[in-house]
Amino acid sequence: MQAGSSRRSRLLTLAALATSFGTMSGAARAHSAERHCAAVIASVEEAGFVDTVTVTCENGAAVMSSDTYPDHEMMTGIVGTNEQVPVPAPGYDAPIPLTPVLGTRPQTRDAALGVAVNGVPIFDYTGGGEMTEEDLYHHQTQHDTLQTQQLDVCGGHAGRGDDYHYHVKPVCMIAQMENAGENAIIGWAFDGFPIYGDNNPDGTAIPNGVLDVCNGQPDATFGYRYHTSQGAPYIVQCLMGEVADIRELPRVSPLVDSQTGRDTDPGRPPRGGVENLVFTEVPAGTRSMDYSYQDQAYYIRYIRSDTPDCYLFETRTVTNGGDVVTGEYCR
């Protein structure tokens, strides 16, 4: 049998295994690598995101592949905008270890710590760069993306890479999940442990003080699990499990100017925030983020160009002093 056929056969077997387990509570009882793979597959299938997220299990990891672009409202309601917009990032591969092991100290990074079952990356709650281990034990109020109104009504925004990601509970995604409920896994951390909602999988409330510094607790099935929460840190804020090399975990790079080959410069949050920010996408494919600042109208509009993974932009931003700027930018 050819290598490609063997791989497809194995994936079909794992997919069938995931289906045979039925609900996630059943799928998650085993601890073998194969059954951990089945649990990841089932979490995506049962949530209803198989059209946008694929799971491939090989080399000790379940790789969740997506373009990071969700099918729900985005950007609306943001006040503290960084004047970045969500652009699909095809080929985003999120590795979930199949034999997770708890480590001896929490690990942090200034990028995604996991991925939701709809393929959208999950960051910690801050927007001020990588936290130190000491920072984890103190609420970073000035960098809290929720309190500083940097997040949309769905719990996410577009970051430095013009990539959409979550910083708190992904409420719009959860509303779309076909298996929404207390026992539904909403995502996976990059150390291999699952992420649940505000309550325990059996529906009971989590008492104050039970969750650790990474917003997790022991789990009888997986050994450990993370949670979302109403108060900071809102979602996983560090990795409690072992990761071979945290620097090698996926990160979406900034868009590149097709003329110069250089990364685009980051936007700068307008002082005091903006008003009436809305994001729209019309059937023809044009995306537009419109907002006002000090009684002036600003916008970022873009549409796919004829070049694969490239977009034609027209912008009028506070960052650029209100000048109209056009160009082609690519992944």
WOJOUR-V516016 format. One record per backbone hydrogen bond with DSSP energy under -0.5 kcal/mol. NH is the residue of the N-H (numbers start at 1). CO is the residue of the C=O. Records with the same first field share a line. If there is no record, write none. Layout:
NH: CO ; CO
This chain:
6: 2
7: 3
8: 4
9: 5
10: 6
11: 7
12: 8
13: 9
14: 10
15: 11
16: 12
17: 13
18: 14
19: 15
20: 16
21: 17 ; 18
22: 19
23: 21
26: 23
27: 23
28: 24
29: 26
36: 32
37: 33
38: 34
39: 35
40: 36
41: 37
42: 38
43: 39
44: 40
45: 41
46: 42
47: 43
48: 44 ; 45
49: 44
52: 49
53: 49
54: 65
56: 63
58: 56 ; 61
61: 58
62: 96
63: 56 ; 61
64: 62 ; 94
65: 54 ; 63
66: 92
70: 68
72: 70
76: 74
77: 277
78: 75
79: 149
80: 149
81: 79
87: 85 ; 162
89: 67
92: 66 ; 89
93: 91
94: 64 ; 92
95: 93
96: 62
97: 95
98: 60
103: 240
107: 239
113: 122
114: 122
115: 188
116: 120
117: 186
119: 116
121: 164
122: 114
123: 166
127: 143
136: 132
137: 134
138: 135
141: 139
143: 140
144: 140 ; 141
145: 125 ; 143
148: 144
149: 146
150: 145
151: 145
152: 156
153: 76
155: 152
157: 165
159: 163
162: 159
165: 157
166: 121
167: 155
168: 155
171: 169
172: 154
174: 170
175: 171
176: 172 ; 173
177: 173 ; 174
178: 47
180: 177
184: 181
186: 195
187: 195
188: 115
189: 193
190: 113
192: 189
194: 224
195: 187
196: 226
200: 204
203: 200
207: 205
210: 207
212: 216
215: 212
217: 225
223: 219
225: 217
226: 194
227: 215
228: 196 ; 197
229: 234
234: 231
235: 233
237: 214
238: 214
239: 107
240: 238
242: 101
248: 245
249: 246
253: 251
256: 330
257: 262
258: 328
261: 257
264: 255
270: 81
273: 270
274: 79
275: 292
278: 290
280: 288
282: 286
285: 282
287: 302
288: 280
289: 300
290: 278 ; 288
291: 298
292: 275
293: 296
296: 293
298: 291
299: 316
300: 289
301: 314
302: 287
303: 312
305: 310
310: 307
311: 329
312: 303
313: 311 ; 327
314: 301
315: 325
316: 299
317: 323
321: 318
322: 317
323: 320
325: 315 ; 323
327: 313
329: 311
330: 256
331: 309
